Amino acid sequence: MNETFVAFVGDVAAEMRAVEMNFRHGGLTVRLGCLNLSYMRATLTISLPPLLRRDVSRAAKSRRISESEFVRTAVQRQLWVEAFEATRRKALPVARAAGIYTDEDVFKIIS
């Protein structure tokens, strides 16, 4: 197996774990055994069309969370998806060069 590919996949996996940890813990950042908690918040004012505003309100109420928490979670999820897609775009050419095209190819390598 290509050592460059293995190193790249390890880097990508570490990056995704960091993004996932940050997502799960709402801003909790852990680096080399250090723990940083941020208690400061900044306000962002956005405008929503009336129907979207109603949908946000209803969705938040159905989950028994505040509208702010609902929007924060939605933004965090979108940022996670974008980070995942960016990482995938970086990894895809490297995987193709290593002859990895399907999930089965990955399973053969890691098994």
DSSP file (Angstrom, degrees, kcal/mol; ACC not computed):
  #  RESIDUE AA STRUCTURE BP1 BP2  ACC     N-H-->O    O-->H-N    N-H-->O    O-->H-N    TCO  KAPPA ALPHA  PHI   PSI    X-CA   Y-CA   Z-CA
    1    1 A M              0   0    0      0, 0.0     2,-0.4     0, 0.0     3,-0.0   0.000 360.0 360.0 360.0 146.8    0.0    0.0    0.0
    2    2 A N     >  -     0   0    0      1,-0.2     4,-2.1    96,-0.1     5,-0.1  -0.508 360.0-152.0 -68.2 119.3    1.2    3.5   -0.7
    3    3 A E  H  > S+     0   0    0     -2,-0.4     4,-2.5     1,-0.2     5,-0.2   0.847  95.9  56.2 -64.0 -34.4    2.7    5.0    2.4
    4    4 A T  H  > S+     0   0    0      1,-0.2     4,-2.4     2,-0.2    -1,-0.2   0.909 107.8  48.8 -62.9 -41.2    1.8    8.5    1.3
    5    5 A F  H  > S+     0   0    0      2,-0.2     4,-3.0     1,-0.2     5,-0.2   0.926 110.2  50.3 -64.8 -44.2   -1.8    7.5    1.0
    6    6 A V  H  X S+     0   0    0     -4,-2.1     4,-2.2     1,-0.2    -2,-0.2   0.922 112.6  46.9 -60.8 -44.2   -1.8    5.9    4.5
    7    7 A A  H  X S+     0   0    0     -4,-2.5     4,-2.3     2,-0.2    -1,-0.2   0.906 112.8  49.8 -63.2 -41.5   -0.3    9.0    6.0
    8    8 A F  H  X S+     0   0    0     -4,-2.4     4,-2.7     2,-0.2    -2,-0.2   0.929 110.3  49.3 -63.8 -45.0   -2.9   11.2    4.2
    9    9 A V  H  X S+     0   0    0     -4,-3.0     4,-2.7     1,-0.2    -1,-0.2   0.891 110.4  51.9 -62.4 -38.9   -5.8    9.0    5.3
   10   10 A G  H  X S+     0   0    0     -4,-2.2     4,-2.3    -5,-0.2    -1,-0.2   0.914 110.7  47.6 -62.3 -42.6   -4.5    9.2    8.9
   11   11 A D  H  X S+     0   0    0     -4,-2.3     4,-2.3     2,-0.2    -2,-0.2   0.914 112.9  48.5 -63.4 -43.2   -4.3   13.0    8.7
   12   12 A V  H  X S+     0   0    0     -4,-2.7     4,-2.6     2,-0.2    -2,-0.2   0.920 111.1  50.3 -63.3 -43.9   -7.8   13.2    7.2
   13   13 A A  H  X S+     0   0    0     -4,-2.7     4,-2.3     1,-0.2    -1,-0.2   0.909 111.0  48.9 -62.6 -41.7   -9.2   10.9    9.9
   14   14 A A  H  X S+     0   0    0     -4,-2.3     4,-2.1     2,-0.2    -1,-0.2   0.905 111.3  50.1 -64.3 -40.8   -7.6   13.0   12.6
   15   15 A E  H  X S+     0   0    0     -4,-2.3     4,-2.2     1,-0.2    -2,-0.2   0.912 111.0  48.4 -63.6 -42.7   -9.0   16.2   11.1
   16   16 A M  H  X S+     0   0    0     -4,-2.6     4,-2.8     2,-0.2    -2,-0.2   0.880 109.7  52.5 -67.4 -37.0  -12.5   14.7   10.9
   17   17 A R  H  X S+     0   0    0     -4,-2.3     4,-2.8     2,-0.2    -1,-0.2   0.907 109.7  49.6 -64.0 -39.5  -12.3   13.5   14.6
   18   18 A A  H  X S+     0   0    0     -4,-2.1     4,-2.4     2,-0.2    -2,-0.2   0.917 112.4  46.9 -64.1 -43.1  -11.3   17.1   15.6
   19   19 A V  H  X S+     0   0    0     -4,-2.2     4,-2.3     2,-0.2    -2,-0.2   0.921 113.7  48.7 -63.8 -43.2  -14.2   18.5   13.7
   20   20 A E  H  X S+     0   0    0     -4,-2.8     4,-3.1     2,-0.2     5,-0.2   0.909 111.1  49.5 -64.2 -42.3  -16.6   15.9   15.1
   21   21 A M  H  X S+     0   0    0     -4,-2.8     4,-2.2     1,-0.2     7,-0.3   0.930 111.8  48.5 -62.9 -44.1  -15.4   16.6   18.7
   22   22 A N  H  <>S+     0   0    0     -4,-2.4     5,-2.1     1,-0.2     6,-0.4   0.900 114.0  47.7 -61.7 -40.2  -15.8   20.3   18.2
   23   23 A F  H ><5S+     0   0    0     -4,-2.3     3,-1.2     1,-0.2    -2,-0.2   0.942 112.6  47.5 -65.1 -48.3  -19.3   19.7   16.8
   24   24 A R  H 3<5S+     0   0    0     -4,-3.1    -2,-0.2     1,-0.3    -1,-0.2   0.845 116.5  42.5 -64.6 -34.1  -20.4   17.3   19.6
   25   25 A H  T 3<5S-     0   0    0     -4,-2.2     3,-0.3     3,-0.2    -1,-0.3   0.227 107.1-120.1-103.3  14.9  -19.1   19.5   22.4
   26   26 A G  T < 5S-     0   0    0     -3,-1.2    -3,-0.2     1,-0.3    -4,-0.1   0.881  88.5 -19.4  55.3  46.9  -20.4   22.8   21.0
   27   27 A G  S   <S+     0   0    0     -5,-2.1     2,-0.4     1,-0.3    -1,-0.3   0.442  92.5 146.0 105.0  -0.4  -17.1   24.6   20.8
   28   28 A L        -     0   0    0     -6,-0.4     2,-0.5    -3,-0.3    -1,-0.3  -0.583  30.6-163.7 -70.3 125.3  -15.1   22.5   23.2
   29   29 A T  E     -A   36   0A   0      7,-1.7     7,-2.4    -2,-0.4     2,-0.5  -0.958  10.4-174.1-119.0 126.9  -11.5   22.4   21.8
   30   30 A V  E     +A   35   0A   0     -2,-0.5     2,-0.4     5,-0.2     5,-0.2  -0.978   8.6 170.2-121.4 122.5   -9.0   19.8   22.9
   31   31 A R  E >   -A   34   0A   0      3,-1.9     3,-2.5    -2,-0.5    -2,-0.0  -0.976  67.8 -25.9-136.2 121.5   -5.4   20.1   21.7
   32   32 A L  T 3  S-     0   0    0     -2,-0.4     3,-0.1     1,-0.3    -1,-0.1   0.855 126.4 -45.8  47.4  46.9   -2.4   18.0   23.0
   33   33 A G  T 3  S+     0   0    0      1,-0.3     2,-0.3     0, 0.0    -1,-0.3   0.428 112.6 119.8  82.0  -2.2   -4.0   17.5   26.4
   34   34 A C  E <   -A   31   0A   0     -3,-2.5    -3,-1.9     2,-0.0     2,-0.5  -0.763  50.3-151.4 -97.1 144.3   -5.1   21.1   26.9
   35   35 A L  E     -A   30   0A   0     -2,-0.3     2,-0.5    -5,-0.2    -5,-0.2  -0.963   9.9-171.2-119.2 122.9   -8.7   21.9   27.3
   36   36 A N  E     -A   29   0A   0     -7,-2.4    -7,-1.7    -2,-0.5     2,-0.5  -0.958   0.5-172.4-115.0 124.7  -10.1   25.3   26.2
   37   37 A L        -     0   0    0     -2,-0.5     2,-0.6    -9,-0.2    -9,-0.1  -0.959  10.8-152.5-113.6 132.8  -13.6   26.4   27.0
   38   38 A S        +     0   0    0     -2,-0.5    -2,-0.0   -11,-0.2   -10,-0.0  -0.915  18.6 173.4-107.3 120.7  -15.0   29.5   25.5
   39   39 A Y        +     0   0    0     -2,-0.6     2,-0.3     2,-0.0    -1,-0.1   0.513  51.2  99.2-100.1  -8.1  -17.6   31.3   27.5
   40   40 A M        -     0   0    0      2,-0.0     2,-0.3     1,-0.0    -2,-0.0  -0.576  53.9-166.7 -82.4 143.3  -17.9   34.3   25.4
   41   41 A R        -     0   0    0     -2,-0.3     2,-0.4     2,-0.0    -2,-0.0  -0.928   8.6-152.5-125.9 152.2  -20.7   34.5   22.9
   42   42 A A        -     0   0    0     -2,-0.3     2,-0.4     2,-0.0    -2,-0.0  -0.949  18.5-127.2-121.9 146.5  -21.3   36.8   19.9
   43   43 A T        -     0   0    0     -2,-0.4     2,-0.5     2,-0.0    -2,-0.0  -0.781  19.2-169.9 -97.2 135.2  -24.6   37.8   18.6
   44   44 A L        -     0   0    0     -2,-0.4     2,-0.5     2,-0.0    -2,-0.0  -0.990   9.4-154.1-123.0 121.0  -25.5   37.4   14.9
   45   45 A T        +     0   0    0     -2,-0.5     2,-0.3     2,-0.0    -2,-0.0  -0.841  18.7 176.3 -97.9 127.7  -28.7   38.9   13.7
   46   46 A I        -     0   0    0     -2,-0.5     2,-0.4     2,-0.0    -2,-0.0  -0.895  24.1-132.0-125.7 157.6  -30.2   37.3   10.6
   47   47 A S        -     0   0    0     -2,-0.3    -2,-0.0     6,-0.0     0, 0.0  -0.921  22.4-171.6-110.3 138.8  -33.4   37.9    8.7
   48   48 A L        -     0   0    0     -2,-0.4    -2,-0.0     2,-0.0     0, 0.0  -0.952  29.8-108.1-125.2 144.6  -35.7   35.1    7.7
   49   49 A P     >  -     0   0    0      0, 0.0     4,-2.6     0, 0.0     3,-0.4  -0.391  42.6-105.8 -63.8 152.9  -38.7   35.0    5.5
   50   50 A P  H  > S+     0   0    0      0, 0.0     4,-2.3     0, 0.0     5,-0.2   0.849 117.9  49.8 -53.2 -41.6  -41.9   34.6    7.6
   51   51 A L  H  > S+     0   0    0      2,-0.2     4,-2.2     1,-0.2     5,-0.1   0.899 112.6  46.4 -68.2 -39.0  -42.5   30.9    6.6
   52   52 A L  H  > S+     0   0    0     -3,-0.4     4,-2.6     2,-0.2    -1,-0.2   0.901 111.4  52.7 -67.7 -39.9  -38.9   29.9    7.4
   53   53 A R  H  X S+     0   0    0     -4,-2.6     4,-2.2     1,-0.2    -2,-0.2   0.908 110.1  48.4 -60.3 -42.7  -39.1   31.8   10.7
   54   54 A R  H  X S+     0   0    0     -4,-2.3     4,-2.7    -5,-0.2    -1,-0.2   0.913 110.7  50.7 -63.6 -43.3  -42.3   29.9   11.5
   55   55 A D  H  X S+     0   0    0     -4,-2.2     4,-2.6     2,-0.2    -2,-0.2   0.897 110.1  49.6 -63.4 -40.7  -40.7   26.6   10.6
   56   56 A V  H  X S+     0   0    0     -4,-2.6     4,-2.5     2,-0.2     5,-0.2   0.930 111.9  48.9 -62.2 -45.6  -37.7   27.3   12.8
   57   57 A S  H  X S+     0   0    0     -4,-2.2     4,-2.3     1,-0.2    -2,-0.2   0.931 113.6  45.4 -60.9 -47.1  -40.0   28.2   15.7
   58   58 A R  H  X S+     0   0    0     -4,-2.7     4,-2.5     2,-0.2    -1,-0.2   0.909 113.1  49.9 -64.1 -42.9  -42.1   25.0   15.3
   59   59 A A  H  X S+     0   0    0     -4,-2.6     4,-1.3     2,-0.2    -2,-0.2   0.913 111.6  48.6 -64.8 -42.0  -39.1   22.8   14.9
   60   60 A A  H  X>S+     0   0    0     -4,-2.5     5,-2.4     1,-0.2     4,-0.6   0.924 112.1  48.9 -62.8 -44.8  -37.4   24.2   18.0
   61   61 A K  H ><5S+     0   0    0     -4,-2.3     3,-1.0     1,-0.2    -2,-0.2   0.902 107.9  54.0 -62.6 -41.2  -40.6   23.8   20.1
   62   62 A S  H 3<5S+     0   0    0     -4,-2.5    -1,-0.2     1,-0.3    -2,-0.2   0.800 113.5  42.9 -65.5 -26.7  -41.1   20.2   18.9
   63   63 A R  H 3<5S-     0   0    0     -4,-1.3    -1,-0.3    -3,-0.3    -2,-0.2   0.464 111.0-124.3 -93.6  -3.8  -37.5   19.5   20.2
   64   64 A R  T <<5S+     0   0    0     -3,-1.0     2,-0.3    -4,-0.6    -3,-0.2   0.899  71.5 117.9  58.3  44.6  -38.1   21.5   23.4
   65   65 A I  S   <S-     0   0    0     -5,-2.4    -1,-0.2    -6,-0.1    -2,-0.2  -0.880  70.4 -92.1-130.0 165.9  -35.1   23.7   22.7
   66   66 A S     >  -     0   0    0     -2,-0.3     4,-2.3     1,-0.1     5,-0.1  -0.341  32.3-116.6 -73.9 160.3  -34.7   27.4   22.1
   67   67 A E  H  > S+     0   0    0      1,-0.2     4,-2.5     2,-0.2     5,-0.2   0.882 117.5  55.3 -62.4 -37.5  -34.8   28.8   18.6
   68   68 A S  H  > S+     0   0    0      1,-0.2     4,-2.9     2,-0.2    -1,-0.2   0.929 108.4  47.0 -61.0 -45.4  -31.2   30.0   19.2
   69   69 A E  H  > S+     0   0    0      2,-0.2     4,-2.5     1,-0.2    -1,-0.2   0.895 111.1  52.4 -64.6 -39.0  -30.1   26.5   20.1
   70   70 A F  H  X S+     0   0    0     -4,-2.3     4,-2.2     2,-0.2    -2,-0.2   0.935 112.9  43.7 -60.6 -46.7  -31.9   25.1   17.0
   71   71 A V  H  X S+     0   0    0     -4,-2.5     4,-2.5     2,-0.2    -2,-0.2   0.900 112.1  53.2 -68.0 -40.9  -30.2   27.6   14.7
   72   72 A R  H  X S+     0   0    0     -4,-2.9     4,-2.7     1,-0.2    -2,-0.2   0.936 110.9  47.1 -57.8 -46.4  -26.8   27.0   16.4
   73   73 A T  H  X S+     0   0    0     -4,-2.5     4,-2.6     1,-0.2    -2,-0.2   0.904 111.2  51.0 -62.9 -42.1  -27.1   23.2   15.9
   74   74 A A  H  X S+     0   0    0     -4,-2.2     4,-2.2     2,-0.2    -1,-0.2   0.907 112.0  47.0 -62.8 -41.3  -28.2   23.7   12.3
   75   75 A V  H  X S+     0   0    0     -4,-2.5     4,-2.5     2,-0.2    -2,-0.2   0.923 111.8  50.7 -66.7 -43.7  -25.2   25.9   11.6
   76   76 A Q  H  X S+     0   0    0     -4,-2.7     4,-2.4     1,-0.2    -2,-0.2   0.922 110.9  49.1 -59.6 -44.2  -22.8   23.5   13.3
   77   77 A R  H  X S+     0   0    0     -4,-2.6     4,-2.7     2,-0.2    -1,-0.2   0.919 110.8  49.6 -62.3 -43.5  -24.2   20.6   11.2
   78   78 A Q  H  X S+     0   0    0     -4,-2.2     4,-2.4     1,-0.2    -1,-0.2   0.912 111.1  49.2 -62.6 -42.3  -23.8   22.6    8.0
   79   79 A L  H  X S+     0   0    0     -4,-2.5     4,-2.3     2,-0.2    -1,-0.2   0.888 111.0  50.5 -64.0 -38.7  -20.2   23.5    8.9
   80   80 A W  H  X S+     0   0    0     -4,-2.4     4,-2.7     2,-0.2    -2,-0.2   0.929 110.4  49.4 -64.0 -45.2  -19.5   19.8    9.7
   81   81 A V  H  X S+     0   0    0     -4,-2.7     4,-2.7     1,-0.2    -2,-0.2   0.918 111.9  48.4 -59.9 -44.0  -21.0   18.7    6.3
   82   82 A E  H  X S+     0   0    0     -4,-2.4     4,-2.2     2,-0.2    -1,-0.2   0.886 111.7  49.2 -65.7 -38.3  -18.9   21.3    4.5
   83   83 A A  H  X S+     0   0    0     -4,-2.3     4,-2.3     2,-0.2    -2,-0.2   0.906 112.1  49.2 -65.6 -41.2  -15.7   20.2    6.3
   84   84 A F  H  X S+     0   0    0     -4,-2.7     4,-2.6     2,-0.2    -2,-0.2   0.936 111.9  47.8 -61.9 -47.3  -16.5   16.6    5.5
   85   85 A E  H  X S+     0   0    0     -4,-2.7     4,-2.4     1,-0.2    -2,-0.2   0.883 111.5  50.3 -63.9 -38.3  -17.0   17.4    1.8
   86   86 A A  H  X S+     0   0    0     -4,-2.2     4,-1.7     2,-0.2    -1,-0.2   0.912 111.8  47.8 -65.3 -41.7  -13.8   19.5    1.6
   87   87 A T  H  X S+     0   0    0     -4,-2.3     4,-2.5     1,-0.2    -2,-0.2   0.902 111.1  51.1 -64.7 -40.9  -11.9   16.6    3.2
   88   88 A R  H  X S+     0   0    0     -4,-2.6     4,-2.6     1,-0.2    -2,-0.2   0.906 107.0  53.6 -62.9 -41.5  -13.5   14.1    0.8
   89   89 A R  H  < S+     0   0    0     -4,-2.4    -1,-0.2     1,-0.2    -2,-0.2   0.874 112.2  45.4 -61.5 -36.0  -12.5   16.3   -2.2
   90   90 A K  H  X S+     0   0    0     -4,-1.7     4,-0.7     1,-0.2    -2,-0.2   0.893 116.4  44.8 -71.6 -39.8   -8.9   16.3   -0.9
   91   91 A A  H  X S+     0   0    0     -4,-2.5     4,-2.8     1,-0.2     5,-0.2   0.809  97.8  72.7 -76.8 -30.7   -8.9   12.6   -0.3
   92   92 A L  H  X S+     0   0    0     -4,-2.6     4,-2.7     1,-0.2     5,-0.2   0.905  97.3  45.4 -57.8 -49.8  -10.6   11.4   -3.5
   93   93 A P  H  > S+     0   0    0      0, 0.0     4,-2.1     0, 0.0    -1,-0.2   0.886 114.6  49.9 -62.7 -35.3   -7.7   12.1   -5.9
   94   94 A V  H  X S+     0   0    0     -4,-0.7     4,-1.2     2,-0.2    -2,-0.2   0.913 112.2  47.8 -67.3 -42.1   -5.2   10.4   -3.5
   95   95 A A  H  <>S+     0   0    0     -4,-2.8     5,-2.8     2,-0.2     3,-0.4   0.924 111.1  50.5 -64.2 -44.5   -7.5    7.4   -3.2
   96   96 A R  H ><5S+     0   0    0     -4,-2.7     3,-1.6     1,-0.2    -1,-0.2   0.907 107.8  53.1 -59.9 -41.7   -7.9    7.1   -6.9
   97   97 A A  H 3<5S+     0   0    0     -4,-2.1    -1,-0.2     1,-0.3    -2,-0.2   0.799 108.7  50.8 -64.0 -27.9   -4.2    7.3   -7.4
   98   98 A A  T 3<5S-     0   0    0     -4,-1.2    -1,-0.3    -3,-0.4    -2,-0.2   0.396 123.6-106.0 -89.4   2.5   -3.8    4.4   -4.9
   99   99 A G  T < 5S+     0   0    0     -3,-1.6     2,-0.7    -4,-0.3    -3,-0.2   0.727  72.9 141.8  82.5  22.4   -6.4    2.3   -6.8
  100  100 A I      < +     0   0    0     -5,-2.8    -1,-0.3     1,-0.2    -2,-0.1  -0.877   4.8 144.5-102.3 117.2   -9.3    2.8   -4.3
  101  101 A Y        +     0   0    0     -2,-0.7     2,-0.3     1,-0.1    -1,-0.2   0.621  57.6  34.9-123.4 -24.9  -12.6    3.2   -6.0
  102  102 A T  S  > S-     0   0    0      1,-0.1     4,-1.4     0, 0.0    -1,-0.1  -0.799  80.0-106.2-130.7 169.4  -15.2    1.5   -3.8
  103  103 A D  H  > S+     0   0    0     -2,-0.3     4,-2.7     1,-0.2     5,-0.2   0.871 120.3  59.3 -60.4 -37.0  -16.1    0.9   -0.2
  104  104 A E  H  > S+     0   0    0      1,-0.2     4,-2.3     2,-0.2    -1,-0.2   0.882 101.0  54.3 -61.2 -38.3  -15.0   -2.7   -0.8
  105  105 A D  H  > S+     0   0    0      2,-0.2     4,-1.5     1,-0.2    -1,-0.2   0.905 110.0  47.2 -60.9 -41.0  -11.6   -1.5   -1.8
  106  106 A V  H  X S+     0   0    0     -4,-1.4     4,-2.4     1,-0.2     5,-0.2   0.935 110.4  51.5 -65.5 -46.1  -11.3    0.4    1.6
  107  107 A F  H  X S+     0   0    0     -4,-2.7     4,-1.5     1,-0.2    -2,-0.2   0.877 107.3  53.8 -60.1 -38.0  -12.6   -2.7    3.5
  108  108 A K  H  < S+     0   0    0     -4,-2.3    -1,-0.2     1,-0.2    -2,-0.2   0.888 111.0  47.0 -62.4 -38.3   -9.9   -4.9    1.9
  109  109 A I  H  < S+     0   0    0     -4,-1.5    -2,-0.2     1,-0.2    -1,-0.2   0.906 117.4  40.0 -71.8 -41.5   -7.2   -2.4    2.9
  110  110 A I  H  <        0   0    0     -4,-2.4    -1,-0.2     1,-0.2    -2,-0.2   0.604 360.0 360.0 -87.1 -10.0   -8.3   -2.0    6.5
  111  111 A S     <        0   0    0     -4,-1.5    -1,-0.2    -5,-0.2    -2,-0.1   0.464 360.0 360.0 -84.9 360.0   -9.2   -5.7    7.1
